[in-house]
Amino acid sequence: MIELESIRKSYGRHLVLNNLSLNVSKHEVAVLLGPNGVGKTTTLNIIAGIINPDYGRVVIDNKIVFEKWILK
């Protein structure tokens, strides 16, 4: 199971992911489609743990692997 909740990622002033949420259950197959520059590789790198989002939560197999929230 993969769960992304309210993921935000930017590179400098370039916002790549803004409030991305995604759930992929066990035994499901998911595909990320879209034009260049919309955050597909960034999303996969976050799931793989290669990069961290600016904030949000990443849960893999019911274990929180990243969680950071901005307090308002």
Helices and strands as residue ranges (DSSP letters): E 2-11, E 14-24, H 40-48, E 55-60, E 63-68
